[in-house]
Amino acid sequence: MLLSTVLLFLFSRAAANVPPPTNVMLSCLNLHVAVTWEYSEQGPQTRFIVQIEGSEGEPYERETPDHQYDLSDYIWASEERYMDFHYVTVTAVEGGNQSEPVSSKTFSFNDLKTVKIKCKLNFPPVDVDEEDSGATVSFRNPLHYYSQLKHAVKTAATSFEFTVSSGVEDFDSVCTANQKNCKHDISFPEGVEKCVNLTGMLYDRLHVSKMLFNKTRVCVTPLTELPAIAFAIMLFLLLVLISVIIFLICKAKAWTMKLPSLPQSLEDFKTVKNHRDWEYDPVSGLDYSLLTVVPAEACKNLSVSSEDGDSLTENSCCPSGGELEGYEDVAEDSAETLSIDLEGVEEMERSLYDCPHNLQVDMGDGDMVTGYSERERQS
C-alpha cells in the first residue's frame, strides 16, 4: 500500500513537470478524419502519443512530433470501424516523462451510435435531366464512387437507400452494391421550381447500422442560347478553320498536279538544242574583207590614155583571165565617164568569179583619185 502511494506520487510529480496538450479537436470532413491539438512548450525532444479507442478491438496507438494526426486510414480500413464510435487521447512526452492524456469528443459515422460528433459523407455529383414526361435523377453509387468504401465493404448485402423530394412529393429508392449507378424518375407539378432534395443512408450487411449522407439540392439546368459574342467567336473560328483547310488542299493539289506539256515546235527545238551533234556558226558583228592571193604573173600594170590625153594607170590582180573592156571612173565631185580602150590587152585566164579593179585616175594638177571599172560580160 505504501509502495503504491509512493509510485503514484512520483508519477504525479513527473507528469506535473510535462504540461498536457490543449484544444484537442477531432474533425471529419467527408472521408478525411483527423485530430489536432496545441502545445505551448514544444521542445526539441517533445513528442506526442496518439491513441484511438473504440467500442470494439484494441486501442490503436501512434507517436508523432506534429500537432496533428490523420485517422482516415484507420477509420476506412473496414466496415466495422467506420460503423463504430471512437474517441482519441493525446499525451505529451518529454524525455522519459509524460503528461496527463487529453481526450477528444466521441465521433462515429454510424447514425445509430450515441456520440458527440456524427460524421457524414457527401453525395456524389447528381444530374437532373429533364424530359417530356418529367425528369430523371441519377448519380454514381457511393459504394463505387468512393474507393475507400469500395475497399471497406466486402459483401453485396450492403445497400444504399436514398430519398428524392420534389417539394411536393417524396420518392424512396434503393441502390444495391452491385449497381454502379443509382437513378430515379420523378415528375414536377405545374408552377413549382424544378429542383430536388436528396438524402441518403448506407446500411451495413445486417441492416442494423447506417451511415448518413449530407443533404444536397440539385436543380434542372435550363438550356440557354449562346450569347451573341460567343456565337460570333465560334463563327470566326469556323471560317478560319475552313480557310486553312482550303489552303492545305490547294497546296497539296499544286504539289501533285502535272504541268502542261510544251507545244510541239518548242519540244522539237528543245530536242535539237540538246542534241550533241548540233553545230552552228555564230553571226559575228565584225566586218571581214576577202583576200585573194594570186601568182605574180597575173598582176600587170596597165597604162591607158583617155580621149583628152590623160593617162590612166591600173593595178590589176585578178585570179582569172579575160578581156578588160570599158572602165568607169567615179570621182568625189565629178560624174565624168571615161571610155578606156583596152585593145591589145593580153587575154587572161578566166575564173568562176570577177574581181574588182582599182584604178588610179589623174584628175589634173597632180590630184589622184581611185576609180572602179566593170568588165563587160561576153555573150
C-alpha positions as CSV (number, residue, x, y, z in Angstrom):
1,M,0.0,0.0,0.0
2,L,2.8,2.4,0.9
3,L,4.7,1.4,-2.3
4,S,1.7,2.1,-4.4
5,T,1.3,5.5,-2.8
6,V,4.9,6.4,-3.4
7,L,4.8,5.4,-7.1
8,L,1.6,7.3,-7.7
9,F,3.2,10.4,-6.0
10,L,6.3,10.1,-8.2
11,F,4.2,9.7,-11.3
12,S,2.2,12.8,-10.4
13,R,5.3,14.8,-9.9
14,A,6.8,13.6,-13.2
15,A,3.5,14.4,-15.0
16,A,3.4,17.8,-13.4
17,N,6.7,18.6,-14.9
18,V,5.3,17.9,-18.5
19,P,2.3,20.1,-19.4
20,P,-0.5,18.3,-21.3
21,P,-1.7,19.3,-24.8
22,T,-4.7,21.7,-25.1
23,N,-7.6,22.1,-27.5
24,V,-7.7,18.5,-28.7
25,M,-10.2,18.7,-31.6
26,L,-11.5,16.0,-34.0
27,S,-12.8,16.8,-37.4
28,C,-14.4,14.6,-40.1
29,L,-14.8,16.3,-43.5
30,N,-16.3,13.8,-45.8
31,L,-13.7,11.0,-46.0
32,H,-10.9,12.9,-44.2
33,V,-10.8,12.2,-40.4
34,A,-8.1,14.0,-38.3
35,V,-7.3,15.1,-34.8
36,T,-5.4,18.3,-33.9
37,W,-4.1,19.9,-30.7
38,E,-2.0,22.7,-29.4
39,Y,1.2,22.7,-27.2
40,S,2.8,25.8,-25.9
41,E,6.1,24.4,-24.5
42,Q,7.4,22.5,-27.6
43,G,11.0,21.3,-27.1
44,P,13.5,19.5,-29.4
45,Q,12.6,16.2,-27.8
46,T,8.9,16.7,-27.4
47,R,6.7,14.0,-28.9
48,F,3.0,13.1,-28.7
49,I,1.3,9.7,-28.3
50,V,-2.0,9.5,-30.2
51,Q,-4.3,6.7,-29.1
52,I,-7.6,5.8,-30.8
53,E,-10.0,3.9,-28.7
54,G,-13.4,2.4,-29.7
55,S,-16.1,0.0,-28.6
56,E,-14.5,-2.8,-30.5
57,G,-10.9,-4.1,-30.6
58,E,-7.7,-3.0,-29.0
59,P,-6.6,0.7,-28.8
60,Y,-4.7,1.9,-31.8
61,E,-1.6,3.9,-30.8
62,R,0.9,6.0,-32.8
63,E,3.6,8.6,-31.9
64,T,4.3,11.8,-33.8
65,P,6.2,15.1,-33.3
66,D,3.5,17.0,-35.1
67,H,0.4,18.7,-33.6
68,Q,-2.0,16.7,-35.8
69,Y,-2.6,13.1,-36.9
70,D,-4.6,11.7,-39.9
71,L,-7.0,9.0,-38.8
72,S,-8.5,8.2,-42.3
73,D,-6.6,5.1,-43.0
74,Y,-7.6,3.6,-39.7
75,I,-11.3,4.5,-39.9
76,W,-11.8,3.3,-43.5
77,A,-9.9,0.0,-43.1
78,S,-13.2,-2.0,-42.6
79,E,-16.9,-1.6,-42.3
80,E,-16.8,-2.4,-38.7
81,R,-14.5,0.6,-38.0
82,Y,-16.4,3.3,-39.8
83,M,-19.7,2.0,-38.3
84,D,-18.1,2.0,-34.8
85,F,-17.8,5.0,-32.4
86,H,-14.4,6.3,-31.4
87,Y,-12.5,8.9,-29.3
88,V,-8.8,10.0,-29.3
89,T,-6.4,10.7,-26.5
90,V,-3.2,12.7,-26.9
91,T,-0.3,12.6,-24.4
92,A,2.8,14.8,-24.5
93,V,6.2,13.1,-23.9
94,E,9.4,14.9,-22.9
95,G,12.4,12.6,-22.3
96,G,11.2,9.9,-20.0
97,N,8.3,11.9,-18.6
98,Q,4.7,12.1,-19.9
99,S,1.9,14.5,-19.4
100,E,-1.6,13.6,-18.5
101,P,-3.7,12.3,-21.5
102,V,-6.3,14.6,-23.0
103,S,-9.3,13.1,-24.8
104,S,-11.3,14.4,-27.8
105,K,-15.0,14.2,-28.2
106,T,-16.6,10.9,-29.3
107,F,-17.4,10.5,-33.0
108,S,-18.8,8.0,-35.5
109,F,-20.2,7.6,-39.0
110,N,-22.9,5.4,-37.6
111,D,-26.1,7.4,-37.1
112,L,-27.4,4.9,-34.5
113,K,-24.4,5.4,-32.1
114,T,-24.7,7.9,-29.3
115,V,-21.7,10.2,-29.9
116,K,-20.9,13.9,-29.7
117,I,-19.8,14.2,-33.4
118,K,-21.8,12.4,-36.1
119,C,-19.8,12.3,-39.3
120,K,-21.4,12.2,-42.8
121,L,-20.3,11.7,-46.4
122,N,-21.2,13.9,-49.3
123,F,-23.4,12.8,-52.2
124,P,-21.6,12.0,-55.4
125,P,-22.3,14.5,-58.3
126,V,-26.0,14.4,-59.2
127,D,-27.6,15.0,-62.6
128,V,-31.2,16.0,-63.1
129,D,-32.1,15.6,-66.8
130,E,-35.5,17.0,-67.8
131,E,-37.6,15.0,-70.3
132,D,-41.0,15.5,-71.8
133,S,-42.8,13.4,-69.2
134,G,-40.7,14.6,-66.2
135,A,-37.1,14.3,-65.1
136,T,-34.5,11.6,-64.2
137,V,-32.3,11.9,-61.1
138,S,-29.0,10.0,-61.5
139,F,-25.7,9.7,-59.7
140,R,-22.8,7.3,-59.1
141,N,-23.4,4.7,-56.4
142,P,-21.4,5.8,-53.3
143,L,-20.0,2.3,-52.9
144,H,-18.4,2.7,-56.3
145,Y,-17.7,6.4,-56.3
146,Y,-15.7,6.3,-53.1
147,S,-12.7,4.0,-53.3
148,Q,-12.4,3.8,-49.5
149,L,-16.0,2.5,-49.2
150,K,-15.4,0.0,-52.0
151,H,-12.3,-1.3,-50.2
152,A,-14.0,-1.5,-46.8
153,V,-17.3,-3.2,-47.9
154,K,-16.7,-6.9,-48.5
155,T,-20.3,-8.1,-49.0
156,A,-23.0,-7.4,-51.6
157,A,-25.6,-7.2,-48.7
158,T,-24.6,-3.6,-48.1
159,S,-27.1,-1.2,-49.8
160,F,-27.6,2.5,-50.3
161,E,-31.1,3.9,-49.8
162,F,-31.9,7.5,-50.9
163,T,-34.9,9.8,-51.0
164,V,-35.7,12.3,-53.8
165,S,-38.1,15.1,-52.8
166,S,-39.6,17.5,-55.4
167,G,-41.0,19.7,-52.7
168,V,-44.5,18.2,-53.2
169,E,-43.8,14.5,-53.1
170,D,-41.0,12.2,-51.8
171,F,-39.7,9.2,-53.8
172,D,-37.7,6.5,-52.0
173,S,-35.3,4.2,-53.9
174,V,-32.7,1.5,-53.1
175,C,-29.3,1.0,-54.9
176,T,-27.6,-2.3,-54.2
177,A,-23.8,-2.8,-54.0
178,N,-23.8,-4.4,-57.5
179,Q,-25.2,-1.3,-59.2
180,K,-22.7,1.2,-60.4
181,N,-25.3,4.0,-60.9
182,C,-28.4,5.0,-59.0
183,K,-31.3,6.8,-60.6
184,H,-35.0,7.5,-60.2
185,D,-37.6,9.1,-62.4
186,I,-39.8,11.9,-61.0
187,S,-42.4,14.4,-62.2
188,F,-42.7,18.1,-61.4
189,P,-46.1,19.7,-60.8
190,E,-47.0,22.8,-62.8
191,G,-45.8,26.0,-61.3
192,V,-43.1,24.6,-59.0
193,E,-39.4,25.1,-59.2
194,K,-37.7,22.1,-60.9
195,C,-35.4,21.2,-58.1
196,V,-34.9,18.1,-55.9
197,N,-33.6,17.5,-52.5
198,L,-31.7,14.2,-51.9
199,T,-30.9,12.5,-48.6
200,G,-29.3,9.0,-48.3
201,M,-28.0,6.4,-45.8
202,L,-25.7,3.4,-46.2
203,Y,-26.8,0.3,-44.4
204,D,-24.4,-2.4,-43.3
205,R,-24.8,-6.1,-44.2
206,L,-27.0,-6.8,-41.2
207,H,-29.1,-3.7,-41.8
208,V,-28.7,-2.6,-38.2
209,S,-26.2,0.3,-38.7
210,K,-26.5,3.1,-41.1
211,M,-24.2,5.9,-42.2
212,L,-25.8,9.2,-43.1
213,F,-25.1,11.4,-46.2
214,N,-25.3,15.1,-46.3
215,K,-28.5,16.5,-47.8
216,T,-28.0,18.0,-51.2
217,R,-30.1,20.1,-53.5
218,V,-29.9,20.0,-57.3
219,C,-32.0,21.8,-60.0
220,V,-32.7,21.2,-63.6
221,T,-30.2,23.1,-65.7
222,P,-32.2,25.0,-68.3
223,L,-30.9,25.1,-71.9
224,T,-29.8,28.6,-72.7
225,E,-28.8,30.1,-76.0
226,L,-25.2,31.1,-76.6
227,P,-24.6,34.8,-76.3
228,A,-24.2,36.7,-79.5
229,I,-20.5,37.4,-78.8
230,A,-19.8,33.7,-78.2
231,F,-21.7,32.8,-81.5
232,A,-19.6,35.4,-83.4
233,I,-16.3,34.0,-82.0
234,M,-17.3,30.4,-82.9
235,L,-18.3,31.6,-86.5
236,F,-14.9,33.4,-86.9
237,L,-13.0,30.3,-85.7
238,L,-15.0,28.2,-88.1
239,L,-14.2,30.5,-91.1
240,V,-10.5,30.4,-90.1
241,L,-10.6,26.6,-90.0
242,I,-12.3,26.4,-93.4
243,S,-9.7,28.8,-94.9
244,V,-6.8,26.7,-93.6
245,I,-8.3,23.5,-94.9
246,I,-8.9,25.1,-98.4
247,F,-5.3,26.4,-98.4
248,L,-3.9,23.0,-97.5
249,I,-6.0,21.3,-100.2
250,C,-4.8,23.7,-102.8
251,K,-1.2,23.3,-101.7
252,A,-1.4,19.6,-101.9
253,K,-3.0,19.7,-105.3
254,A,-0.3,22.0,-106.6
255,W,2.4,19.6,-105.4
256,T,0.7,16.6,-107.2
257,M,-0.6,18.4,-110.3
258,K,1.1,17.6,-113.6
259,L,2.4,20.6,-115.6
260,P,1.0,21.0,-119.2
261,S,3.4,19.9,-121.9
262,L,5.1,22.4,-124.2
263,P,3.9,23.0,-127.8
264,Q,5.4,20.6,-130.4
265,S,7.5,23.2,-132.0
266,L,9.2,24.1,-128.7
267,E,9.6,20.5,-127.9
268,D,11.4,19.9,-131.2
269,F,13.6,22.9,-130.7
270,K,14.4,21.7,-127.2
271,T,15.3,18.3,-128.5
272,V,17.6,19.7,-131.3
273,K,19.2,22.2,-128.9
274,N,20.1,19.4,-126.5
275,H,21.5,17.2,-129.3
276,R,25.2,16.7,-129.0
277,D,25.8,16.9,-132.8
278,W,24.1,20.3,-133.1
279,E,26.5,22.8,-134.7
280,Y,26.0,26.3,-135.8
281,D,28.1,29.3,-136.8
282,P,27.5,32.3,-134.6
283,V,27.0,35.5,-136.5
284,S,29.9,37.8,-135.9
285,G,29.5,41.6,-135.7
286,L,32.9,42.1,-137.3
287,D,33.4,43.0,-141.0
288,Y,35.8,40.9,-142.9
289,S,37.4,41.6,-146.3
290,L,38.2,38.8,-148.8
291,L,41.9,38.5,-149.6
292,T,42.9,36.6,-152.7
293,V,46.5,35.5,-153.3
294,V,47.3,35.1,-157.0
295,P,50.6,34.5,-158.8
296,A,52.8,37.5,-159.7
297,E,52.4,36.8,-163.4
298,A,48.7,37.7,-163.2
299,C,49.4,41.1,-161.9
300,K,50.1,43.7,-164.6
301,N,50.4,47.5,-164.7
302,L,48.2,48.8,-167.4
303,S,48.7,52.2,-168.8
304,V,45.9,53.7,-170.9
305,S,45.1,57.1,-172.2
306,S,41.8,58.8,-172.4
307,E,40.5,60.9,-175.3
308,D,41.7,64.0,-173.6
309,G,45.2,62.7,-173.4
310,D,45.0,61.9,-169.7
311,S,47.0,58.9,-168.7
312,L,45.4,56.2,-166.5
313,T,47.3,53.5,-164.6
314,E,45.6,50.3,-163.4
315,N,46.9,47.8,-160.9
316,S,45.1,44.6,-161.7
317,C,45.4,41.4,-159.8
318,C,42.7,39.1,-161.0
319,P,42.7,35.4,-160.3
320,S,41.1,34.8,-163.6
321,G,41.9,35.8,-167.2
322,G,39.7,37.6,-169.8
323,E,39.4,40.8,-171.7
324,L,39.1,44.1,-169.8
325,E,36.7,46.4,-171.5
326,G,35.2,49.7,-170.5
327,Y,36.2,51.3,-167.3
328,E,34.1,53.8,-165.5
329,D,35.8,56.4,-163.4
330,V,33.9,57.7,-160.3
331,A,35.3,60.8,-158.6
332,E,34.2,62.5,-155.5
333,D,32.9,65.7,-157.1
334,S,32.6,64.6,-160.8
335,A,30.3,62.4,-162.8
336,E,32.6,62.2,-165.8
337,T,32.6,58.9,-167.6
338,L,35.8,57.7,-169.2
339,S,36.0,55.4,-172.1
340,I,39.0,53.2,-172.0
341,D,40.4,51.4,-175.0
342,L,41.8,48.2,-173.8
343,E,42.6,46.8,-177.2
344,G,45.7,44.8,-177.3
345,V,45.4,43.8,-173.7
346,E,46.5,40.2,-173.4
347,E,43.6,37.9,-172.6
348,M,43.8,36.5,-169.1
349,E,42.6,33.2,-167.8
350,R,39.1,33.4,-166.5
351,S,37.9,32.3,-163.1
352,L,34.5,31.4,-161.7
353,Y,34.1,35.0,-160.4
354,D,35.3,38.5,-161.3
355,C,37.4,40.7,-159.0
356,P,37.2,44.5,-158.7
357,H,39.9,46.6,-160.4
358,N,41.3,49.5,-158.6
359,L,42.2,52.4,-161.0
360,Q,44.3,55.5,-160.1
361,V,43.0,58.4,-162.1
362,D,44.9,61.6,-162.6
363,M,42.3,64.4,-162.4
364,G,44.9,67.1,-163.2
365,D,47.2,69.2,-161.1
366,G,48.5,66.1,-159.5
367,D,45.2,65.1,-157.9
368,M,44.8,61.3,-158.0
369,V,41.5,59.5,-157.3
370,T,40.6,55.9,-157.0
371,G,38.1,54.6,-159.6
372,Y,36.4,51.3,-160.2
373,S,35.8,49.5,-163.5
374,E,33.4,46.8,-164.6
375,R,34.2,44.3,-167.3
376,E,31.6,43.8,-170.0
377,R,30.2,40.4,-169.9
378,Q,30.8,38.3,-173.0
379,S,27.8,36.7,-174.5
